[in-house]
Amino acid sequence: MCSDSKMRDTSDVVRVVVKPRRARPFFGRHPWVFESAIDGVESQTGKEPEAGTAVQLWSTEGRFIAHGLWNPNSTIRVRLYSWQQSDIINEDFLTARVQEAVQLRRSLFNLNDERTGCRLIFSEADNLSGLTVDFYGRFLLVQFTSLALYLQHELIVGILARELAPKGIWLRTEKGMREAEGLQAVDGLIVGKEPPRPLFIDAHGVQFGIDVVQGQKTGFYLDQRDNRLAASRYMSGRRILDGFCFSGGFGITALCQGGATAVVGIDSSESALKLASANAELNNVAEHCKFRRGDVRAELETLKGQDATFDAVILDPPRMARSRGGIGRAVKGYSRLNLAGLELLRPGGILVTCSCSGLVSSEEFREMISDVARTSERTIQILEQHSQPCDHPVSATCAETEYLKMLICRVL
């Protein structure tokens, strides 16, 4: 790890110079500098900087732009953290950034409650590109998506421990990050006690058990907390198909808070379905739930062949577009999935459809639903449109931080 003293050493200021006519996004505070935007690197030693080195971004006209951290292993060569030339990326700087993020969550959630679950730090949206921290009942789940910031993990974990005094801090690495960033992180306990499996949180009065060690992402989809409640308001008296149900979030919320009568949940993960069944028991709604394991698309076809129908269909698939080249395929995938869902939906039924693919815009997602309406020859009314909650803020200068979309539709 780069030490604080090394980060303070400005005797060899490394300047990364941006190509002509490529500097505008960075003057506009976008935090990602891709390899293709860089004209050259200037340092007194003449050597290419090592991963994690603090660098300054400059224009070809000789104007300072921002401070960042360098990673020669990533297509994002520099992640930017400050546009004030007087700043230094050191322990004091990182402490202030963590404190800013925590202050927002303290104003929104009771961080002393054993059943609180929220996102504590949301990477670029909290000016800490490459760091995600989730808070689960006094345990912290940390993910690094930047090698340069991971090289400061001991420092950052120490800051988190001082600010929150958690019972334990557990490291999880997102799929693909080791290859994309050159990360050599080993998942596991960093500080304190290992989190129980499951641990429990409360989301709008509904109780959920979470496996933060092996569950998907960091154990729970905190970003759908408010959307589950919003969808539940349309579920009174309805029989629901909950596709990609994971640990039962949408369906169980609909039963507990929305007055739904029955839920059929589908997921491909056996461990997720075990959690879903346990969560149904925990909330005393198990008699109204059936969970089946399988590929959701195949299961929709099977149910269609059985002439099954539902009063509501909820579709919350995993991310479909991981690169810009995959946007077209993702939109077609969403279209086919929603058309299959409509085949099972009674007239007047409710379709809740979601996308967590940040590369697919809200406009593209709504246009997809328009195409589904035309193709299916059914009238679709969009009743509500939702994004991500307040603990997953959107950076006004980094559009990529707005990723979650949910449409609540009435289908005639």
C-alpha positions as CSV (number, residue, x, y, z in Angstrom):
1,M,0.0,0.0,0.0
2,C,1.2,3.5,-0.7
3,S,1.9,5.2,2.6
4,D,0.6,8.6,3.5
5,S,4.2,10.0,3.5
6,K,4.6,8.8,-0.1
7,M,1.4,10.4,-1.1
8,R,2.5,13.7,0.4
9,D,5.8,13.7,-1.5
10,T,5.4,16.2,-4.3
11,S,9.1,16.3,-5.3
12,D,8.2,14.3,-8.5
13,V,4.9,15.8,-9.7
14,V,3.5,13.5,-12.3
15,R,1.5,15.3,-15.0
16,V,-0.9,13.4,-17.2
17,V,-1.6,15.5,-20.3
18,V,-4.9,15.1,-22.1
19,K,-5.1,15.1,-25.9
20,P,-6.3,18.3,-27.6
21,R,-10.0,18.7,-27.7
22,R,-10.5,15.8,-25.2
23,A,-10.3,17.8,-21.9
24,R,-13.8,19.2,-21.8
25,P,-15.4,16.2,-19.8
26,F,-12.7,16.5,-17.2
27,F,-13.0,20.2,-16.8
28,G,-16.7,19.3,-16.4
29,R,-15.8,17.0,-13.5
30,H,-16.2,13.6,-15.1
31,P,-14.0,11.3,-13.0
32,W,-12.8,8.7,-15.6
33,V,-9.8,9.4,-17.9
34,F,-9.5,6.6,-20.4
35,E,-6.3,5.6,-22.0
36,S,-7.5,6.8,-25.4
37,A,-7.8,10.4,-24.0
38,I,-4.2,10.7,-22.8
39,D,-1.6,12.4,-24.9
40,G,1.4,11.7,-22.6
41,V,2.8,11.5,-19.1
42,E,5.5,13.9,-17.7
43,S,7.6,13.2,-14.7
44,Q,11.1,14.2,-13.5
45,T,12.2,10.6,-13.4
46,G,11.0,9.9,-16.9
47,K,9.5,6.6,-15.8
48,E,5.9,5.5,-16.1
49,P,4.2,5.9,-12.8
50,E,3.4,2.9,-10.7
51,A,-0.2,1.8,-10.0
52,G,-1.7,4.0,-7.2
53,T,0.5,7.0,-7.9
54,A,-1.1,10.4,-7.3
55,V,-1.0,12.4,-10.6
56,Q,-2.2,15.7,-11.9
57,L,-4.3,16.0,-15.0
58,W,-3.4,18.9,-17.3
59,S,-4.6,20.2,-20.7
60,T,-2.2,20.6,-23.7
61,E,-2.7,24.3,-23.2
62,G,-1.0,24.1,-19.8
63,R,-4.1,24.4,-17.6
64,F,-4.5,22.3,-14.4
65,I,-7.6,20.1,-14.5
66,A,-7.7,17.7,-11.5
67,H,-5.9,15.4,-9.1
68,G,-6.3,11.6,-9.6
69,L,-4.8,8.2,-9.1
70,W,-3.0,6.3,-11.8
71,N,-3.6,2.6,-12.9
72,P,-1.6,1.3,-15.9
73,N,-3.5,-2.0,-15.8
74,S,-6.9,-0.4,-16.5
75,T,-8.5,1.2,-19.5
76,I,-9.5,3.9,-17.0
77,R,-5.9,5.1,-16.6
78,V,-6.8,7.9,-14.1
79,R,-9.6,8.2,-11.7
80,L,-10.2,11.8,-10.6
81,Y,-10.9,12.9,-7.0
82,S,-10.4,16.7,-6.7
83,W,-10.5,19.7,-9.0
84,Q,-8.8,22.0,-6.5
85,Q,-5.1,22.4,-7.4
86,S,-4.2,23.0,-3.7
87,D,-5.5,19.6,-2.6
88,I,-3.4,16.5,-1.9
89,I,-4.8,13.0,-2.0
90,N,-3.7,11.8,1.4
91,E,-5.2,10.5,4.7
92,D,-6.8,13.8,5.6
93,F,-8.3,14.1,2.1
94,L,-9.8,10.6,2.2
95,T,-11.0,11.0,5.7
96,A,-13.0,14.1,4.7
97,R,-14.5,12.3,1.8
98,V,-15.6,9.4,3.9
99,Q,-17.0,11.7,6.5
100,E,-19.0,13.6,3.9
101,A,-20.6,10.3,2.7
102,V,-21.3,9.1,6.2
103,Q,-22.9,12.4,7.2
104,L,-25.5,12.1,4.5
105,R,-26.4,8.5,5.6
106,R,-26.6,9.6,9.3
107,S,-29.1,12.2,8.3
108,L,-31.2,9.6,6.5
109,F,-30.9,6.4,8.6
110,N,-30.3,5.3,12.1
111,L,-26.8,3.9,11.9
112,N,-27.1,2.7,15.6
113,D,-29.9,0.4,14.8
114,E,-29.0,-3.3,14.4
115,R,-31.6,-3.7,11.6
116,T,-30.5,-0.8,9.4
117,G,-29.3,-1.6,5.9
118,C,-28.1,1.2,3.5
119,R,-25.3,2.1,1.1
120,L,-22.8,4.1,3.0
121,I,-20.4,5.1,0.1
122,F,-21.4,5.0,-3.6
123,S,-18.2,5.3,-5.5
124,E,-18.3,8.2,-8.0
125,A,-21.5,9.6,-6.6
126,D,-19.6,10.2,-3.3
127,N,-16.4,11.5,-4.9
128,L,-14.6,8.2,-4.1
129,S,-14.4,6.5,-7.5
130,G,-13.8,2.8,-7.1
131,L,-15.1,2.4,-3.5
132,T,-18.5,1.0,-2.5
133,V,-19.4,0.4,1.2
134,D,-22.7,-1.1,2.4
135,F,-23.9,-1.0,6.0
136,Y,-25.7,-4.0,7.3
137,G,-26.7,-3.9,11.0
138,R,-23.3,-2.5,12.2
139,F,-21.3,-4.6,9.8
140,L,-19.6,-3.1,6.7
141,L,-19.2,-4.7,3.3
142,V,-16.5,-3.1,1.3
143,Q,-15.9,-3.4,-2.5
144,F,-13.1,-1.9,-4.5
145,T,-13.5,-1.4,-8.2
146,S,-10.2,0.5,-8.5
147,L,-6.7,-0.9,-8.0
148,A,-5.3,2.5,-7.2
149,L,-7.8,3.0,-4.4
150,Y,-7.4,-0.6,-3.3
151,L,-3.7,0.1,-2.7
152,Q,-5.0,2.4,0.0
153,H,-7.3,-0.2,1.6
154,E,-5.6,-0.3,4.9
155,L,-5.9,3.5,5.2
156,I,-9.5,3.5,4.1
157,V,-10.5,0.6,6.3
158,G,-8.9,2.4,9.3
159,I,-10.9,5.5,8.5
160,L,-14.1,3.5,8.3
161,A,-13.4,1.8,11.6
162,R,-12.8,5.1,13.3
163,E,-15.9,6.8,11.9
164,L,-18.4,3.9,12.5
165,A,-16.9,1.5,15.0
166,P,-18.5,-1.4,13.2
167,K,-18.6,-4.9,14.6
168,G,-16.8,-6.2,11.5
169,I,-15.6,-5.2,8.0
170,W,-15.8,-7.8,5.2
171,L,-14.2,-7.5,1.8
172,R,-16.1,-8.6,-1.4
173,T,-14.8,-8.3,-4.9
174,E,-17.2,-7.7,-7.8
175,K,-17.0,-10.2,-10.6
176,G,-14.6,-9.1,-13.4
177,M,-12.8,-6.5,-11.3
178,R,-9.7,-8.6,-10.8
179,E,-9.2,-8.8,-14.6
180,A,-10.4,-5.2,-15.4
181,E,-8.2,-3.5,-12.7
182,G,-5.4,-5.9,-12.0
183,L,-6.8,-6.4,-8.4
184,Q,-5.2,-9.1,-6.3
185,A,-7.7,-8.8,-3.5
186,V,-8.6,-11.7,-1.3
187,D,-12.2,-11.7,0.0
188,G,-12.8,-12.1,3.7
189,L,-12.7,-10.5,7.1
190,I,-10.6,-7.4,7.4
191,V,-11.5,-6.0,10.8
192,G,-13.5,-7.3,13.8
193,K,-16.0,-10.1,13.9
194,E,-17.2,-12.2,11.0
195,P,-20.8,-11.3,10.2
196,P,-23.4,-13.9,11.1
197,R,-25.1,-15.9,8.3
198,P,-27.7,-14.7,8.0
199,L,-27.8,-11.3,9.6
200,F,-31.1,-9.4,9.5
201,I,-32.2,-5.9,8.4
202,D,-35.6,-4.1,8.3
203,A,-36.7,-2.6,5.0
204,H,-39.9,-0.5,5.4
205,G,-41.2,-2.9,8.1
206,V,-40.3,-6.1,6.3
207,Q,-37.6,-8.3,7.7
208,F,-34.9,-9.9,5.6
209,G,-32.1,-12.3,6.3
210,I,-28.9,-11.6,4.3
211,D,-25.9,-13.7,3.5
212,V,-23.2,-11.0,3.1
213,V,-20.4,-13.6,2.7
214,Q,-21.8,-15.5,-0.4
215,G,-25.0,-13.7,-1.4
216,Q,-25.2,-11.8,-4.7
217,K,-23.4,-8.4,-4.8
218,T,-22.9,-7.5,-1.1
219,G,-25.8,-9.8,0.0
220,F,-28.9,-7.7,-0.7
221,Y,-30.2,-5.3,-3.3
222,L,-30.5,-2.2,-1.1
223,D,-31.1,-0.1,-4.2
224,Q,-34.6,-1.6,-4.7
225,R,-35.8,-0.8,-1.1
226,D,-38.1,2.1,-2.0
227,N,-39.1,0.6,-5.3
228,R,-40.4,-2.6,-3.6
229,L,-42.7,-0.5,-1.4
230,A,-43.9,1.6,-4.4
231,A,-44.8,-1.5,-6.3
232,S,-46.5,-3.1,-3.3
233,R,-49.2,-0.3,-3.4
234,Y,-50.6,-1.9,-6.6
235,M,-50.6,-5.5,-5.3
236,S,-53.7,-5.6,-3.1
237,G,-55.6,-8.9,-3.8
238,R,-53.3,-9.9,-6.6
239,R,-51.5,-13.2,-7.3
240,I,-47.9,-12.3,-8.3
241,L,-45.2,-13.8,-10.4
242,D,-41.8,-12.6,-9.1
243,G,-39.1,-13.2,-11.7
244,F,-35.5,-13.1,-10.6
245,C,-36.8,-13.0,-7.1
246,F,-33.4,-13.5,-5.3
247,S,-34.2,-13.5,-1.6
248,G,-37.8,-12.6,-2.1
249,G,-37.7,-8.8,-1.8
250,F,-40.4,-7.7,-4.1
251,G,-42.8,-10.6,-3.5
252,I,-42.6,-10.6,0.3
253,T,-42.9,-6.9,0.5
254,A,-46.1,-7.1,-1.7
255,L,-47.5,-9.7,0.7
256,C,-46.6,-7.8,3.9
257,Q,-47.2,-4.2,2.8
258,G,-49.4,-4.4,-0.2
259,G,-52.0,-7.0,0.6
260,A,-51.1,-9.5,-2.2
261,T,-52.7,-12.9,-1.9
262,A,-50.0,-15.2,-3.3
263,V,-46.4,-15.1,-4.8
264,V,-44.7,-17.5,-7.2
265,G,-41.0,-16.6,-7.1
266,I,-38.4,-17.9,-9.6
267,D,-34.6,-17.7,-9.5
268,S,-31.7,-19.8,-10.8
269,S,-29.8,-19.7,-7.5
270,E,-30.6,-22.4,-4.9
271,S,-29.0,-20.5,-2.1
272,A,-31.1,-17.4,-3.0
273,L,-34.3,-19.4,-2.9
274,K,-33.3,-20.9,0.5
275,L,-33.0,-17.3,1.8
276,A,-36.3,-16.4,0.1
277,S,-38.1,-19.3,1.8
278,A,-36.5,-18.3,5.2
279,N,-37.6,-14.7,4.7
280,A,-41.1,-15.8,4.0
281,E,-41.1,-17.7,7.2
282,L,-39.6,-14.8,9.1
283,N,-42.4,-12.5,7.9
284,N,-45.2,-15.1,8.5
285,V,-46.2,-15.3,4.8
286,A,-44.7,-18.7,3.9
287,E,-48.1,-20.2,3.2
288,H,-48.7,-17.6,0.5
289,C,-45.3,-18.3,-1.3
290,K,-44.1,-20.8,-3.7
291,F,-40.5,-20.7,-5.0
292,R,-39.2,-22.6,-8.0
293,R,-35.6,-22.9,-9.2
294,G,-34.8,-22.4,-12.9
295,D,-33.9,-20.1,-15.7
296,V,-36.6,-17.4,-15.6
297,R,-37.1,-17.2,-19.3
298,A,-37.5,-20.9,-19.6
299,E,-39.8,-21.0,-16.7
300,L,-42.0,-18.3,-18.2
301,E,-42.4,-20.5,-21.3
302,T,-43.2,-23.5,-19.1
303,L,-45.9,-21.5,-17.3
304,K,-47.3,-20.3,-20.6
305,G,-47.6,-23.9,-21.7
306,Q,-49.5,-24.7,-18.6
307,D,-51.9,-21.8,-19.3
308,A,-50.9,-20.1,-16.0
309,T,-51.9,-16.5,-15.5
310,F,-51.1,-13.9,-12.9
311,D,-52.5,-10.5,-11.7
312,A,-49.0,-9.0,-11.5
313,V,-45.7,-9.9,-13.0
314,I,-42.4,-8.5,-11.6
315,L,-39.2,-8.7,-13.6
316,D,-36.0,-7.6,-12.0
317,P,-33.2,-9.3,-14.1
318,P,-29.4,-8.9,-13.5
319,R,-27.4,-6.4,-15.5
320,M,-27.6,-7.2,-19.2
321,A,-25.2,-4.7,-20.7
322,R,-21.6,-4.6,-19.5
323,S,-20.2,-2.6,-22.4
324,R,-21.5,-0.1,-24.9
325,G,-21.2,-2.8,-27.6
326,G,-23.8,-4.8,-25.7
327,I,-26.5,-2.2,-25.4
328,G,-28.4,-3.4,-28.5
329,R,-28.4,-7.0,-27.3
330,A,-29.5,-5.9,-23.8
331,V,-32.5,-3.9,-25.2
332,K,-33.6,-6.9,-27.3
333,G,-33.2,-9.1,-24.2
334,Y,-35.4,-6.8,-22.1
335,S,-38.0,-6.8,-24.9
336,R,-38.1,-10.6,-25.2
337,L,-38.3,-11.0,-21.4
338,N,-41.2,-8.5,-21.0
339,L,-43.1,-10.0,-24.0
340,A,-42.8,-13.3,-22.3
341,G,-44.1,-11.8,-19.0
342,L,-47.1,-10.2,-20.7
343,E,-48.1,-13.7,-22.0
344,L,-48.9,-14.6,-18.4
345,L,-50.5,-11.3,-17.3
346,R,-54.3,-11.0,-17.1
347,P,-55.9,-7.9,-18.7
348,G,-55.8,-5.1,-16.2
349,G,-52.7,-6.7,-14.6
350,I,-49.7,-4.9,-13.2
351,L,-46.2,-5.2,-14.9
352,V,-43.3,-4.1,-12.8
353,T,-40.2,-4.1,-15.0
354,C,-36.6,-3.1,-13.9
355,S,-33.2,-2.6,-15.4
356,C,-29.9,-2.2,-13.5
357,S,-27.9,-1.8,-16.7
358,G,-26.5,1.7,-16.4
359,L,-25.5,1.8,-20.1
360,V,-29.2,1.4,-21.0
361,S,-30.7,4.9,-20.6
362,S,-34.1,5.6,-19.1
363,E,-35.3,6.7,-22.6
364,E,-34.1,3.5,-24.2
365,F,-35.8,1.5,-21.5
366,R,-39.1,3.3,-22.0
367,E,-38.8,2.9,-25.7
368,M,-38.4,-0.8,-25.2
369,I,-41.7,-0.9,-23.3
370,S,-43.3,1.1,-26.2
371,D,-42.0,-1.6,-28.6
372,V,-43.4,-4.3,-26.3
373,A,-46.8,-2.6,-26.4
374,R,-46.8,-2.4,-30.2
375,T,-45.5,-6.0,-30.7
376,S,-48.0,-7.5,-28.1
377,E,-50.8,-5.3,-29.4
378,R,-51.7,-4.5,-25.8
379,T,-52.2,-1.1,-24.2
380,I,-49.5,-0.4,-21.6
381,Q,-50.0,2.5,-19.2
382,I,-46.9,3.6,-17.3
383,L,-48.2,4.5,-13.9
384,E,-44.9,5.3,-12.1
385,Q,-41.3,5.6,-13.0
386,H,-38.6,5.2,-10.4
387,S,-34.8,5.2,-10.1
388,Q,-32.4,4.5,-7.2
389,P,-32.9,5.7,-3.6
390,C,-31.2,8.5,-1.7
391,D,-28.4,6.4,-0.4
392,H,-27.4,5.7,-4.0
393,P,-27.2,9.3,-5.2
394,V,-26.6,10.3,-8.8
395,S,-23.6,12.5,-9.5
396,A,-24.6,15.5,-11.7
397,T,-21.3,15.2,-13.6
398,C,-21.1,11.4,-14.0
399,A,-24.2,10.1,-15.8
400,E,-23.0,6.6,-15.3
401,T,-24.0,6.8,-11.6
402,E,-27.7,6.8,-12.7
403,Y,-28.3,3.1,-13.5
404,L,-31.5,1.8,-11.9
405,K,-34.8,2.1,-13.7
406,M,-38.2,0.7,-12.7
407,L,-41.5,1.1,-14.5
408,I,-44.9,0.2,-12.9
409,C,-47.3,-0.4,-15.7
410,R,-51.0,-1.3,-16.1
411,V,-51.5,-3.7,-19.0
412,L,-54.9,-3.9,-20.8
